């Protein structure tokens, strides 16, 4: 069964706008990761946030983690056409990492 | 490092045939994962190994699927006999912390 669930399932925004995706999970975690998948390709790791961290930045990406609500958000600022992809959150525990079902992000030119 | 290597990249076979997918993880990584991705079911974890030992195979669909990791640098996922519903992209990933994915094997069972 899926541990993380992304919201929304699909998101379409104008180029230049910010995109926010959310992830909720069920059990305690050691870390949470976000991945991107372009059509027909494998997943690419974007960012990892540990359970004792609340916010992390990487370039145009900002990730927050609220362990009390068991939720995380991924913000992509100043979106570009190349950001069109599916985005997955993955929650890690001592035993394994489980992926959510993903958010399909489309950037309109 | 060349990253996670999977072979073949594409496989087309007939129902009932045996299919073997191969994966070479990144050197030094202690965990290896096999995933299956379809439009209908999304990304499913099939099995993962830690230090070459299978830890959780609860995602393996049925007895037709088996996976081995004889050493730290090689793993196989075998389907015998294959069925059309096995058609999917199969990904291998390795990690110490973050997961690095291979390019996938696109399997089509006719």
Backbone of each chain as ProteinMPNN parsed JSONL, in Angstrom:
{"seq_chain_A": "XXXXXXXXXXXXXXXXXXXXXXXXXXXXXXXXXXXXXXXXXXXXXXXXXXXXXXXXXXXXXXXXXXXXXXXXXXXXXXXXXXXXXXXXXXXXXXXXXXXXXXXXXXXXX", "coords_chain_A": {"N_chain_A": [[0.849, -1.192, 0.0], [0.348, 2.342, -0.546], [2.401, 4.717, 1.056], [2.87, 7.479, 1.038], [0.83, 10.122, -0.171], [0.169, 12.195, -2.852], [-0.997, 15.512, -3.491], [-2.281, 18.085, -5.499], [-3.592, 15.511, -7.778], [-3.165, 16.213, -10.369], [-1.85, 19.136, -11.927], [-2.016, 22.218, -13.525], [-0.364, 24.997, -14.677], [0.538, 28.405, -15.495], [3.479, 29.318, -17.248], [6.099, 30.651, -15.321], [4.595, 31.074, -13.069], [4.163, 30.002, -9.625], [4.377, 26.647, -8.407], [2.726, 24.455, -6.272], [2.88, 21.49, -4.518], [1.521, 18.892, -2.535], [2.096, 16.469, 0.053], [0.983, 13.746, 1.889], [1.433, 11.513, 4.606], [1.482, 8.384, 6.466], [2.724, 6.947, 8.608], [5.39, 7.143, 11.085], [8.477, 8.663, 10.113], [11.883, 8.648, 8.871], [12.962, 10.289, 6.985], [11.958, 12.383, 4.215], [11.479, 12.402, 0.769], [11.624, 14.026, -2.391], [10.891, 13.389, -5.769], [11.358, 13.647, -9.311], [9.837, 12.78, -12.385], [10.26, 12.584, -15.717], [8.38, 12.092, -18.71], [8.481, 8.773, -19.732], [10.922, 8.288, -18.622], [13.28, 7.408, -15.962], [13.01, 7.962, -12.385], [14.152, 10.973, -10.874], [16.11, 12.135, -8.282], [15.245, 14.878, -6.25], [15.269, 16.336, -3.766], [15.96, 15.881, -0.297], [14.543, 15.767, 2.873], [15.047, 15.7, 6.286], [13.611, 14.173, 9.219], [13.947, 15.829, 11.386], [14.117, 18.301, 10.366], [12.59, 21.323, 9.153], [12.316, 22.895, 6.942], [13.648, 23.192, 3.65], [15.846, 24.236, 1.068], [16.545, 24.227, -2.415], [17.885, 25.569, -5.04], [15.337, 26.582, -7.177], [13.538, 25.19, -5.734], [11.564, 24.561, -2.867], [11.093, 22.894, 0.085], [8.911, 21.849, 2.604], [8.339, 20.395, 5.812], [6.089, 18.963, 7.995], [5.94, 17.245, 10.694], [4.098, 16.813, 12.679], [1.667, 17.007, 11.452], [2.04, 15.135, 9.608], [2.805, 15.748, 6.929], [4.023, 17.184, 3.856], [5.282, 19.747, 1.7], [6.021, 20.709, -1.638], [7.424, 23.328, -3.268], [7.733, 24.912, -6.302], [9.295, 27.553, -7.643], [8.798, 30.287, -9.951], [8.072, 28.852, -12.406], [9.05, 26.772, -15.191], [8.88, 25.652, -18.612], [10.303, 23.289, -18.764], [9.872, 22.153, -16.334], [7.685, 20.595, -16.485], [6.398, 17.564, -15.608], [6.058, 14.497, -13.715], [5.703, 14.454, -10.204], [6.894, 12.967, -7.314], [6.47, 12.078, -3.914], [8.401, 10.48, -1.426], [8.562, 8.44, 1.318], [10.713, 7.701, 3.987], [11.752, 5.151, 6.125], [13.323, 3.217, 8.713], [13.402, 0.85, 7.416], [12.571, 0.909, 4.667], [11.811, 2.718, 1.597], [8.957, 4.325, 0.448], [6.906, 5.172, -2.28], [4.614, 7.761, -3.232], [1.635, 8.326, -5.214], [1.966, 10.342, -7.012], [2.08, 13.662, -8.537], [0.959, 15.127, -11.433], [2.434, 17.568, -13.179], [1.865, 20.259, -15.295], [3.178, 22.737, -17.345], [2.1, 25.577, -18.807], [2.868, 27.368, -21.767]], "CA_chain_A": [[0.0, 0.0, 0.0], [1.105, 3.559, -0.637], [2.6, 5.437, 2.313], [2.65, 8.889, 0.775], [-0.152, 10.462, -1.193], [0.355, 13.567, -3.301], [-2.189, 16.295, -3.771], [-3.311, 17.4, -6.283], [-3.114, 14.481, -8.697], [-2.718, 16.902, -11.583], [-1.774, 20.586, -11.748], [-1.631, 22.919, -14.736], [-0.162, 26.412, -14.372], [1.197, 29.209, -16.517], [4.923, 29.482, -17.068], [6.418, 31.798, -14.495], [3.871, 30.982, -11.801], [4.681, 29.028, -8.662], [3.62, 25.403, -8.305], [2.8, 23.84, -4.951], [2.355, 20.131, -4.416], [1.499, 18.442, -1.159], [2.239, 15.036, 0.285], [0.619, 13.31, 3.235], [1.871, 10.155, 4.866], [0.7, 7.78, 7.555], [3.479, 6.483, 9.771], [6.582, 7.944, 11.383], [9.485, 8.564, 9.062], [13.215, 9.197, 9.115], [13.149, 11.373, 6.035], [11.007, 12.443, 3.116], [12.198, 12.797, -0.437], [10.84, 14.36, -3.578], [11.489, 12.942, -7.023], [10.706, 14.071, -10.544], [9.906, 11.821, -13.474], [9.838, 13.02, -17.042], [7.683, 11.026, -19.419], [9.308, 7.742, -20.319], [12.238, 8.226, -17.987], [13.313, 7.019, -14.564], [12.844, 9.042, -11.411], [15.346, 11.727, -10.525], [16.01, 12.663, -6.922], [15.291, 16.335, -6.176], [15.632, 16.884, -2.462], [15.649, 15.055, 0.87], [14.407, 16.517, 4.126], [15.049, 14.759, 7.399], [12.466, 14.349, 10.116], [14.213, 16.906, 12.35], [14.176, 19.555, 9.612], [11.259, 21.863, 8.858], [12.304, 23.524, 5.615], [14.904, 23.027, 2.93], [15.832, 24.887, -0.242], [17.518, 23.826, -3.42], [17.568, 26.333, -6.245], [13.948, 27.074, -7.213], [12.709, 24.271, -4.955], [11.479, 24.726, -1.416], [10.346, 21.797, 0.684], [8.602, 21.952, 4.029], [7.922, 19.153, 6.447], [5.385, 19.113, 9.258], [5.783, 15.875, 11.181], [2.903, 16.711, 13.519], [0.55, 16.796, 10.533], [2.451, 14.102, 8.653], [2.63, 16.303, 5.594], [5.133, 17.921, 3.268], [4.935, 20.452, 0.475], [7.09, 21.054, -2.572], [7.139, 24.563, -3.996], [8.622, 25.253, -7.413], [9.067, 28.968, -7.955], [9.101, 30.743, -11.313], [8.062, 27.609, -13.177], [9.505, 26.772, -16.575], [8.327, 24.548, -19.407], [11.064, 22.069, -18.465], [9.407, 21.585, -15.071], [6.589, 19.675, -16.774], [6.814, 16.218, -15.218], [5.346, 13.988, -12.54], [6.484, 14.633, -8.994], [6.547, 11.96, -6.317], [7.112, 12.097, -2.61], [8.768, 9.151, -0.95], [8.825, 8.511, 2.753], [11.717, 6.738, 4.389], [11.867, 4.698, 7.503], [14.536, 2.418, 8.872], [13.342, -0.367, 6.605], [12.477, 1.098, 3.222], [11.235, 3.966, 1.091], [7.73, 4.056, -0.293], [6.519, 6.293, -3.113], [3.228, 8.092, -3.438], [1.1, 8.121, -6.562], [2.486, 11.392, -7.867], [1.34, 14.811, -9.074], [1.353, 15.449, -12.808], [2.523, 19.025, -13.335], [1.982, 20.756, -16.67], [3.46, 24.165, -17.414], [1.607, 26.136, -20.072], [3.74, 28.468, -22.22]], "C_chain_A": [[0.88, 1.237, 0.0], [1.221, 4.189, 0.74], [2.3, 6.904, 2.114], [1.62, 9.095, -0.304], [-0.002, 11.923, -1.554], [-0.99, 14.216, -3.612], [-1.739, 17.621, -4.369], [-2.735, 16.289, -7.143], [-2.589, 15.097, -9.974], [-2.804, 18.403, -11.341], [-1.294, 21.211, -13.048], [-1.529, 24.406, -14.43], [0.547, 27.099, -15.533], [2.686, 29.309, -16.197], [5.197, 30.754, -16.287], [5.714, 31.786, -13.147], [4.569, 29.968, -10.883], [3.773, 27.816, -8.615], [3.822, 24.821, -6.919], [2.134, 22.48, -4.975], [2.48, 19.673, -2.972], [1.593, 16.93, -1.072], [1.826, 14.745, 1.717], [1.036, 11.859, 3.4], [1.269, 9.668, 6.17], [1.51, 7.445, 8.799], [4.703, 7.363, 9.998], [7.675, 7.664, 10.356], [10.84, 9.05, 9.565], [13.496, 10.379, 8.198], [12.061, 11.329, 4.983], [11.742, 12.998, 1.909], [11.205, 13.144, -1.537], [11.628, 13.965, -4.817], [10.687, 13.511, -8.182], [10.867, 12.971, -11.587], [9.385, 12.473, -14.741], [9.268, 11.822, -17.783], [8.678, 10.049, -20.028], [10.681, 7.588, -19.698], [12.131, 7.672, -16.572], [13.146, 8.225, -13.658], [14.179, 9.677, -11.08], [15.142, 12.347, -9.15], [16.152, 14.182, -6.94], [15.844, 16.82, -4.848], [15.203, 15.915, -1.37], [15.565, 15.966, 2.08], [14.269, 15.512, 5.257], [13.942, 15.12, 8.39], [12.69, 15.454, 11.134], [14.384, 18.267, 11.666], [12.763, 20.017, 9.283], [11.185, 22.458, 7.45], [13.684, 23.334, 4.984], [14.756, 23.639, 1.549], [16.873, 24.253, -1.145], [17.149, 24.524, -4.714], [16.165, 26.907, -6.181], [13.002, 26.187, -6.41], [12.74, 24.638, -3.478], [10.58, 23.623, -0.88], [10.125, 22.103, 2.154], [8.144, 20.605, 4.542], [7.282, 19.475, 7.784], [5.102, 17.711, 9.795], [4.551, 15.721, 12.073], [1.66, 16.471, 12.672], [0.841, 15.688, 9.533], [2.224, 14.596, 7.221], [3.875, 17.067, 5.168], [4.615, 18.663, 2.048], [6.198, 20.718, -0.336], [6.634, 22.279, -3.352], [8.192, 24.74, -5.069], [8.319, 26.687, -7.798], [9.449, 29.268, -9.399], [9.173, 29.563, -12.277], [8.478, 27.829, -14.634], [8.884, 25.587, -17.305], [9.014, 23.228, -19.061], [10.66, 21.439, -17.135], [8.232, 20.635, -15.275], [7.061, 18.245, -16.545], [5.846, 15.723, -14.15], [6.271, 14.084, -11.336], [5.965, 13.672, -7.931], [7.21, 12.297, -4.989], [7.374, 10.653, -2.189], [9.145, 9.282, 0.517], [9.749, 7.376, 3.156], [11.633, 6.411, 5.858], [13.135, 3.87, 7.586], [14.561, 1.248, 7.89], [13.299, -0.094, 5.108], [11.861, 2.435, 2.886], [10.032, 3.617, 0.247], [7.293, 5.321, -1.002], [5.012, 6.49, -3.105], [2.85, 7.935, -4.899], [1.456, 9.257, -7.512], [1.523, 12.503, -8.219], [1.86, 15.082, -10.468], [1.277, 16.966, -12.988], [2.705, 19.379, -14.799], [2.18, 22.259, -16.628], [3.042, 24.666, -18.792], [2.484, 27.317, -20.494], [3.014, 29.794, -22.27]], "O_chain_A": [[2.014, 1.204, 0.479], [0.258, 4.199, 1.506], [1.577, 7.514, 2.901], [1.548, 8.316, -1.254], [-0.039, 12.793, -0.684], [-1.97, 13.549, -3.946], [-0.862, 18.256, -3.784], [-1.516, 16.14, -7.228], [-1.669, 14.563, -10.593], [-3.7, 18.885, -10.648], [-0.284, 20.788, -13.611], [-2.498, 25.013, -13.975], [1.083, 26.448, -16.43], [3.091, 29.374, -15.036], [4.607, 31.801, -16.554], [6.177, 32.412, -12.193], [5.431, 29.199, -11.307], [2.556, 27.93, -8.763], [4.952, 24.705, -6.444], [0.986, 22.335, -5.393], [3.432, 20.026, -2.276], [1.221, 16.21, -1.998], [2.268, 15.418, 2.648], [0.996, 11.075, 2.452], [0.626, 10.429, 6.893], [1.038, 7.637, 9.919], [5.008, 8.231, 9.181], [7.773, 6.565, 9.81], [10.926, 9.77, 10.56], [14.17, 11.337, 8.576], [11.329, 10.346, 4.876], [12.526, 13.942, 2.017], [10.095, 12.614, -1.59], [12.838, 14.169, -4.909], [9.502, 13.815, -8.054], [11.906, 12.314, -11.658], [8.221, 12.862, -14.825], [9.635, 10.679, -17.512], [9.597, 10.443, -20.745], [11.513, 6.833, -20.201], [11.033, 7.489, -16.048], [13.142, 9.367, -14.117], [15.206, 9.002, -11.014], [14.131, 13.0, -8.891], [17.066, 14.716, -7.568], [16.779, 17.62, -4.811], [14.2, 15.214, -1.508], [16.418, 16.831, 2.282], [13.463, 14.585, 5.182], [13.417, 16.234, 8.385], [11.726, 15.973, 11.696], [14.748, 19.254, 12.305], [11.849, 19.202, 9.151], [10.114, 22.513, 6.846], [14.715, 23.316, 5.657], [13.691, 23.575, 0.935], [17.93, 23.806, -0.699], [16.212, 24.12, -5.403], [15.83, 27.635, -5.246], [11.792, 26.413, -6.41], [13.783, 24.975, -2.918], [9.451, 23.445, -1.336], [11.029, 22.557, 2.856], [7.626, 19.78, 3.79], [7.866, 20.178, 8.608], [4.131, 17.071, 9.39], [4.019, 14.62, 12.208], [0.716, 15.815, 13.113], [-0.008, 15.345, 8.71], [1.547, 13.952, 6.42], [4.664, 17.529, 5.992], [3.627, 18.256, 1.437], [7.283, 20.921, 0.208], [5.594, 22.264, -4.009], [9.391, 24.72, -4.79], [7.21, 26.998, -8.231], [10.299, 28.602, -9.988], [10.212, 29.311, -12.887], [8.287, 28.899, -15.213], [8.419, 24.635, -16.678], [8.379, 22.173, -19.066], [11.061, 20.314, -16.837], [7.826, 19.944, -14.341], [7.995, 17.772, -17.193], [4.935, 16.439, -13.737], [7.471, 13.828, -11.437], [4.763, 13.579, -7.684], [8.357, 12.742, -4.944], [6.643, 9.736, -2.563], [9.948, 10.134, 0.896], [9.584, 6.236, 2.721], [11.466, 7.284, 6.71], [13.925, 3.827, 6.642], [15.627, 0.721, 7.574], [13.942, -0.813, 4.345], [11.442, 3.187, 3.767], [10.089, 2.708, -0.581], [7.302, 6.406, -0.422], [4.239, 5.539, -2.989], [3.645, 7.471, -5.716], [1.256, 9.126, -8.72], [0.306, 12.318, -8.203], [3.063, 15.248, -10.667], [0.2, 17.56, -12.952], [3.599, 18.857, -15.465], [1.436, 22.972, -15.954], [3.572, 24.227, -19.813], [2.809, 28.171, -19.67], [3.608, 30.81, -22.629]]}, "seq_chain_B": "XXXXXXXXXXXXXXXXXXXXXXXXXXXXXXXXXXXXXXXXXXXXXXXXXXXXXXXXXXXXXXXXXXXXXXXXXXXXXXXXXXXXXXXXXXXXXXXXXXXXXXXXXXXXXX", "coords_chain_B": {"N_chain_B": [[30.908, 7.472, -11.982], [28.667, 5.211, -13.593], [26.054, 5.213, -12.92], [22.92, 3.594, -12.113], [22.535, 0.626, -13.824], [20.528, -0.904, -16.205], [19.333, -3.775, -17.917], [17.567, -5.732, -20.366], [16.856, -2.651, -22.226], [14.517, -2.568, -23.559], [12.016, -5.029, -23.958], [10.352, -7.424, -25.708], [8.089, -9.972, -25.661], [6.508, -13.194, -25.882], [3.475, -14.371, -24.449], [3.822, -16.622, -21.767], [6.495, -17.074, -22.0], [9.744, -16.996, -20.444], [11.071, -14.251, -18.686], [13.863, -12.269, -18.008], [15.119, -9.707, -16.14], [17.724, -7.384, -15.65], [19.989, -5.835, -13.338], [22.444, -3.527, -12.396], [23.636, -2.14, -9.608], [24.643, 1.082, -8.207], [27.993, 1.291, -7.298], [28.882, 0.585, -3.991], [26.47, 1.239, -2.852], [24.054, 0.094, -0.51], [21.482, -0.808, -0.602], [18.933, -2.174, -2.701], [16.358, -1.834, -5.03], [13.428, -3.026, -6.65], [11.02, -1.882, -8.885], [7.749, -1.548, -10.331], [6.057, 0.082, -12.911], [3.01, 1.265, -14.059], [0.379, 2.732, -16.028], [-2.079, 2.394, -14.86], [-1.642, 1.503, -12.208], [0.391, 2.958, -11.195], [3.534, 3.62, -9.557], [4.959, 0.862, -8.222], [6.408, -0.768, -5.492], [8.206, -3.669, -5.697], [10.093, -5.454, -4.536], [12.75, -5.297, -2.14], [16.23, -5.237, -1.421], [18.663, -5.454, 1.144], [22.008, -5.096, 1.711], [22.36, -7.32, 0.018], [20.453, -9.103, 0.85], [17.123, -10.228, 0.682], [14.636, -8.142, 1.917], [11.974, -7.299, 2.022], [9.463, -8.637, 0.299], [6.855, -8.292, -0.203], [5.523, -6.917, -2.131], [5.719, -8.322, -4.442], [3.937, -9.609, -7.111], [2.967, -12.281, -7.528], [3.652, -15.838, -7.481], [4.931, -16.177, -9.859], [6.81, -14.295, -10.132], [10.163, -13.638, -9.307], [13.094, -12.685, -7.521], [16.581, -12.109, -7.348], [19.698, -11.533, -5.682], [22.706, -12.104, -6.097], [25.182, -11.03, -5.519], [26.8, -7.968, -4.455], [26.807, -6.377, -6.678], [24.951, -7.031, -8.583], [21.695, -7.863, -9.697], [18.733, -9.723, -10.37], [15.487, -9.837, -11.839], [12.968, -12.034, -12.333], [10.439, -13.309, -14.431], [8.253, -15.873, -14.773], [5.875, -18.098, -15.789], [5.55, -15.474, -18.238], [2.912, -13.01, -18.547], [0.41, -11.151, -20.389], [-0.529, -9.058, -18.73], [1.652, -8.39, -17.268], [3.001, -6.517, -18.602], [4.788, -3.556, -18.507], [6.796, -0.837, -17.196], [9.802, -1.589, -15.74], [11.654, -0.675, -13.013], [14.853, -0.405, -11.565], [16.455, 0.525, -8.583], [19.039, 1.957, -6.577], [20.477, 2.609, -3.36], [21.963, 4.457, -0.64], [20.949, 6.329, 0.905], [19.344, 8.553, -0.447], [17.47, 7.499, -3.302], [18.686, 6.234, -6.355], [17.724, 5.937, -9.605], [17.569, 3.511, -12.212], [17.378, 3.491, -15.86], [15.216, 1.996, -16.556], [13.341, -0.867, -17.734], [11.39, -1.5, -20.439], [8.814, -3.606, -20.676], [7.002, -5.668, -22.788], [4.481, -7.901, -23.086], [3.143, -10.088, -25.255]], "CA_chain_B": [[30.057, 6.277, -11.903], [27.712, 5.195, -14.688], [24.699, 5.163, -12.405], [22.291, 2.276, -12.096], [22.463, 0.107, -15.189], [19.52, -1.947, -16.387], [19.254, -4.378, -19.241], [17.601, -4.876, -21.545], [16.056, -1.436, -22.118], [13.203, -2.942, -24.09], [11.847, -6.466, -24.122], [9.048, -7.845, -26.222], [8.063, -11.426, -25.591], [5.178, -13.789, -25.991], [2.912, -14.937, -23.241], [4.322, -17.942, -21.413], [7.95, -17.093, -22.033], [10.465, -16.495, -19.279], [11.698, -12.943, -18.862], [14.838, -11.94, -16.969], [15.57, -8.319, -16.147], [18.992, -7.309, -14.938], [20.308, -4.543, -12.742], [23.727, -3.323, -11.737], [23.476, -0.936, -8.79], [25.806, 1.944, -8.042], [28.965, 0.686, -6.394], [28.89, 1.144, -2.643], [25.116, 1.327, -2.315], [23.75, -1.136, 0.21], [20.088, -1.221, -0.813], [18.509, -2.263, -4.101], [14.899, -1.891, -5.108], [12.765, -3.272, -7.929], [9.708, -1.262, -8.985], [7.002, -1.701, -11.576], [5.224, 1.266, -13.127], [1.994, 1.216, -15.112], [-0.544, 3.866, -15.986], [-3.211, 2.084, -13.98], [-1.273, 1.246, -10.811], [1.453, 3.85, -10.752], [4.839, 3.059, -9.223], [4.786, -0.134, -7.162], [7.611, -1.437, -5.009], [8.055, -5.125, -5.776], [10.975, -6.105, -3.574], [14.01, -4.602, -1.945], [17.325, -5.949, -0.782], [19.635, -4.684, 1.913], [23.218, -5.924, 1.799], [22.125, -8.509, -0.799], [19.447, -9.961, 1.465], [15.759, -9.717, 0.461], [14.061, -7.682, 3.168], [10.524, -7.218, 1.917], [8.997, -9.007, -1.047], [5.39, -8.295, -0.142], [4.995, -6.307, -3.34], [5.817, -9.225, -5.591], [2.535, -9.922, -7.417], [2.61, -13.691, -7.381], [4.814, -16.74, -7.525], [5.603, -16.131, -11.163], [7.876, -13.315, -10.014], [11.212, -13.94, -8.351], [14.241, -11.783, -7.619], [17.785, -12.575, -6.672], [20.847, -10.621, -5.644], [23.784, -13.012, -5.713], [26.292, -10.259, -4.967], [26.496, -6.544, -4.274], [26.847, -5.635, -7.928], [24.086, -7.607, -9.606], [20.404, -8.398, -9.276], [17.819, -10.095, -11.453], [14.055, -10.007, -11.606], [12.538, -13.027, -13.322], [9.009, -13.584, -14.538], [8.114, -17.166, -15.433], [5.761, -17.626, -17.16], [5.06, -14.101, -18.366], [1.537, -12.818, -19.004], [0.229, -9.78, -20.928], [-0.72, -8.063, -17.671], [2.96, -8.042, -16.72], [3.551, -5.429, -19.408], [5.011, -2.39, -17.653], [8.198, -0.44, -17.116], [10.378, -2.089, -14.498], [12.796, 0.135, -12.61], [15.737, -0.799, -10.476], [17.052, 1.681, -7.919], [19.931, 1.613, -5.472], [20.597, 3.738, -2.435], [22.379, 4.425, 0.76], [20.027, 7.268, 1.526], [18.448, 8.835, -1.563], [17.465, 6.428, -4.303], [19.065, 6.543, -7.718], [16.986, 5.028, -10.473], [18.025, 3.168, -13.543], [16.528, 4.002, -16.945], [14.026, 1.157, -16.696], [13.149, -1.834, -18.819], [10.001, -1.508, -20.901], [8.444, -4.982, -21.009], [5.733, -5.896, -23.462], [4.168, -9.318, -23.219], [2.068, -10.198, -26.255]], "C_chain_B": [[28.995, 6.357, -12.984], [26.283, 5.234, -14.201], [24.19, 3.737, -12.388], [22.098, 1.824, -13.541], [21.423, -1.012, -15.24], [19.594, -2.493, -17.807], [18.217, -5.496, -19.236], [16.802, -3.595, -21.323], [14.634, -1.68, -22.611], [13.168, -4.455, -24.263], [10.435, -6.719, -24.612], [9.063, -9.365, -26.28], [6.629, -11.917, -25.709], [4.756, -14.386, -24.655], [3.447, -16.341, -23.0], [5.833, -18.036, -21.39], [8.525, -16.581, -20.717], [11.145, -15.179, -19.621], [12.66, -12.706, -17.707], [15.317, -10.514, -17.165], [16.785, -8.215, -15.239], [19.273, -5.902, -14.439], [21.684, -4.576, -12.12], [23.605, -2.042, -10.921], [24.747, -0.098, -8.775], [26.719, 1.334, -6.987], [28.943, 1.389, -5.039], [27.517, 1.299, -2.033], [24.746, 0.006, -1.656], [22.304, -1.6, 0.054], [19.763, -1.208, -2.306], [17.018, -2.534, -4.141], [14.473, -2.242, -6.533], [11.35, -2.686, -7.862], [9.07, -1.633, -10.323], [6.108, -0.476, -11.723], [4.288, 1.045, -14.299], [1.101, 2.437, -14.975], [-1.621, 3.619, -14.939], [-2.801, 2.051, -12.509], [-0.171, 2.155, -10.297], [2.738, 3.097, -10.476], [4.672, 2.128, -8.015], [6.142, -0.714, -6.777], [7.362, -2.935, -5.007], [8.83, -5.817, -4.664], [12.167, -5.206, -3.33], [14.967, -5.455, -1.135], [18.151, -4.959, 0.042], [20.844, -5.577, 2.138], [22.995, -7.306, 1.182], [21.047, -9.431, -0.259], [18.058, -9.387, 1.181], [15.096, -9.382, 1.798], [12.536, -7.728, 3.127], [10.118, -7.531, 0.482], [7.473, -9.008, -1.111], [4.755, -7.669, -1.379], [5.071, -7.189, -4.567], [4.418, -9.767, -5.879], [2.143, -11.371, -7.138], [3.857, -14.535, -7.589], [5.524, -16.734, -8.866], [6.785, -15.167, -11.13], [8.89, -13.789, -8.971], [12.371, -12.988, -8.575], [15.39, -12.355, -6.822], [18.826, -11.461, -6.663], [22.04, -11.433, -5.166], [25.009, -12.31, -5.155], [25.924, -8.773, -4.978], [26.405, -5.773, -5.585], [25.875, -6.156, -8.987], [22.792, -8.124, -8.996], [19.585, -8.741, -10.512], [16.39, -10.151, -10.946], [13.546, -10.914, -12.72], [11.031, -13.197, -13.259], [8.866, -14.863, -15.362], [6.862, -17.879, -14.929], [5.197, -16.208, -17.214], [3.63, -14.074, -18.906], [1.387, -11.385, -19.521], [0.08, -8.715, -19.844], [0.584, -7.697, -16.954], [3.605, -6.889, -17.496], [3.608, -4.151, -18.58], [6.451, -1.935, -17.865], [8.706, -0.869, -15.744], [11.642, -1.28, -14.203], [13.559, -0.564, -11.496], [16.31, 0.487, -9.888], [17.994, 1.185, -6.843], [20.117, 2.84, -4.598], [21.454, 3.384, -1.232], [21.439, 5.305, 1.567], [18.972, 7.66, 0.481], [18.569, 7.729, -2.591], [17.867, 6.974, -5.667], [18.457, 5.475, -8.625], [17.75, 4.736, -11.753], [17.04, 3.675, -14.585], [15.268, 3.173, -17.158], [14.118, 0.179, -17.853], [11.677, -1.814, -19.181], [9.673, -2.901, -21.407], [7.068, -5.011, -21.647], [5.555, -7.388, -23.641], [2.951, -9.442, -24.13], [1.176, -11.401, -26.003]], "O_chain_B": [[28.476, 7.436, -13.269], [25.368, 5.284, -15.023], [24.942, 2.791, -12.622], [21.563, 2.56, -14.369], [21.439, -1.937, -14.428], [19.88, -1.768, -18.76], [18.009, -6.14, -18.207], [16.125, -3.476, -20.301], [13.679, -1.069, -22.132], [14.154, -5.076, -24.66], [9.457, -6.284, -24.004], [9.955, -9.964, -26.882], [5.676, -11.141, -25.641], [5.578, -14.837, -23.857], [3.515, -17.153, -23.922], [6.392, -18.975, -20.822], [7.877, -15.836, -19.982], [11.717, -15.015, -20.699], [12.303, -12.921, -16.549], [15.849, -10.158, -18.217], [16.864, -8.871, -14.2], [18.851, -4.913, -15.039], [22.048, -5.517, -11.414], [23.483, -0.96, -11.496], [25.792, -0.521, -9.269], [26.268, 0.915, -5.92], [28.979, 2.616, -4.954], [27.397, 1.474, -0.821], [25.073, -1.066, -2.164], [21.945, -2.676, 0.531], [20.24, -0.362, -3.063], [16.492, -3.354, -3.388], [15.092, -1.801, -7.501], [10.592, -2.948, -6.929], [9.746, -1.977, -11.293], [5.473, -0.049, -10.758], [4.718, 0.684, -15.395], [1.074, 3.09, -13.932], [-2.023, 4.534, -14.22], [-3.546, 2.527, -11.652], [0.165, 2.131, -9.113], [3.005, 2.061, -11.085], [4.29, 2.564, -6.929], [6.927, -1.103, -7.641], [6.413, -3.412, -4.385], [8.292, -6.658, -3.944], [12.558, -4.436, -4.208], [14.573, -6.265, -0.296], [18.309, -3.794, -0.322], [20.728, -6.673, 2.684], [23.39, -8.325, 1.749], [20.761, -10.458, -0.874], [17.825, -8.2, 1.407], [15.008, -10.225, 2.691], [11.893, -8.147, 4.088], [10.406, -6.762, -0.436], [6.88, -9.653, -1.976], [3.569, -7.875, -1.639], [4.542, -6.837, -5.622], [3.778, -10.326, -4.988], [1.085, -11.631, -6.566], [4.951, -14.027, -7.835], [6.635, -17.254, -8.973], [7.657, -15.215, -11.997], [8.524, -14.274, -7.9], [12.602, -12.536, -9.696], [15.21, -12.988, -5.781], [18.828, -10.574, -7.517], [22.352, -11.451, -3.975], [25.788, -12.905, -4.41], [24.858, -8.39, -5.46], [25.965, -4.623, -5.592], [25.961, -5.771, -10.153], [22.789, -8.738, -7.928], [19.734, -8.12, -11.564], [16.128, -10.468, -9.786], [13.678, -10.597, -13.902], [10.432, -13.224, -12.184], [9.307, -14.923, -16.509], [6.794, -18.232, -13.751], [4.448, -15.8, -16.327], [3.197, -14.98, -19.617], [2.153, -10.503, -19.132], [0.523, -7.581, -20.031], [0.602, -6.789, -16.123], [4.635, -6.356, -17.085], [2.6, -3.717, -18.02], [7.217, -2.554, -18.603], [8.107, -0.547, -14.718], [12.564, -1.209, -15.015], [12.987, -1.214, -10.622], [16.612, 1.428, -10.621], [17.78, 0.121, -6.261], [19.934, 3.971, -5.048], [21.642, 2.224, -0.866], [21.174, 5.057, 2.743], [17.846, 7.163, 0.515], [19.62, 7.105, -2.739], [17.431, 8.052, -6.071], [18.657, 4.277, -8.428], [18.465, 5.58, -12.294], [15.992, 4.222, -14.243], [14.354, 3.601, -17.863], [14.866, 0.376, -18.811], [10.817, -2.077, -18.34], [10.187, -3.332, -22.439], [6.103, -4.457, -21.12], [6.377, -8.055, -24.269], [1.867, -8.956, -23.808], [0.228, -11.635, -26.753]]}, "name": "protein", "num_of_chains": 2, "seq": "XXXXXXXXXXXXXXXXXXXXXXXXXXXXXXXXXXXXXXXXXXXXXXXXXXXXXXXXXXXXXXXXXXXXXXXXXXXXXXXXXXXXXXXXXXXXXXXXXXXXXXXXXXXXXXXXXXXXXXXXXXXXXXXXXXXXXXXXXXXXXXXXXXXXXXXXXXXXXXXXXXXXXXXXXXXXXXXXXXXXXXXXXXXXXXXXXXXXXXXXXXXXXXXXXXXXXXXXXXX"}
